[in-house]
């Protein structure tokens, strides 16, 4: 149990230090499918940037969007 809490704490710290999220990270945080997370990106719910074939989501805009949805 202590090891699991330590690991969860480390994961949370990594997410807090990042400036962007991947689509998979957003899907994991929201507990939705990756395709649904891509659909949210296409709806311009938050700021995204495409780098080659990868989509990155602004942490600030995503966090603000999530906070306003509550």
C-alpha positions, 0 to 999 in steps of 0.5 A, a space after each residue: 500500500 505504501 509503495 502504491 501511494 508513493 507511485 501515485 504521488 510521483 505520477 501526480 508530481 510529474 503531471 503538475 510539472 508538465 506544461 503539456 499533456 499528451 492525448 493519452 494522458 488526458 484520456 487516462 485522467 478523464 477515464 475516457 477512450 483515446 478516441 474520445 480525447 481526440 474528439 475533445 481536442 477537435 472540438 477546441 475545448 482547450 488549446 492544442 498544438 500539433 507537433 508532427 503527428 503528435 497532439 499536445 494539450 496545454 496544461 493550463 487551458 486543460 486544467 481551466 476547462 476541467 475546473 470550469 466543468 465542475 
